[in-house]
Amino acid sequence: AAVAVAVAPVADESASATCPCFDTEDLDKAAEDVASGSYTFKSATTCTGSDSGSNGIVYTNDSRGYPMMMGCEVRTNSCRKSDTFRETSASENSACRSLITSKCAEHRSIFAAAAAAAAIPTPNE
């Protein structure tokens, strides 16, 4: 029993790595924000499928006169929610990527529609 107790925490820790920046609810909220059309959608860095570079659900809030970073993203050694970055371990980075991959598949129609809408030039106001 003593051996199992000593070994278990190590195994549990690696098996249950979580993304330190965002969770499924954060990603669902990001998809809702993109669907609302109230923000500037960044299709080039959303759902890239990259397993080492940038991947996420990325958009900006330009209402303050400058593009404020929004959404969730994972990069090579870090992740972020809105404009708050954190460094990640390899297992945390993998956990973030797994969440994004799942939500990109779940919400792909939202992102496709937003990318199509973003490609349409808007008339000068």
Helices and strands as residue ranges (DSSP letters): H 2-15, H 24-36, E 40-41, G 43-45, E 55-61, E 68-74, E 78-81, E 84-87, H 90-106, H 108-119
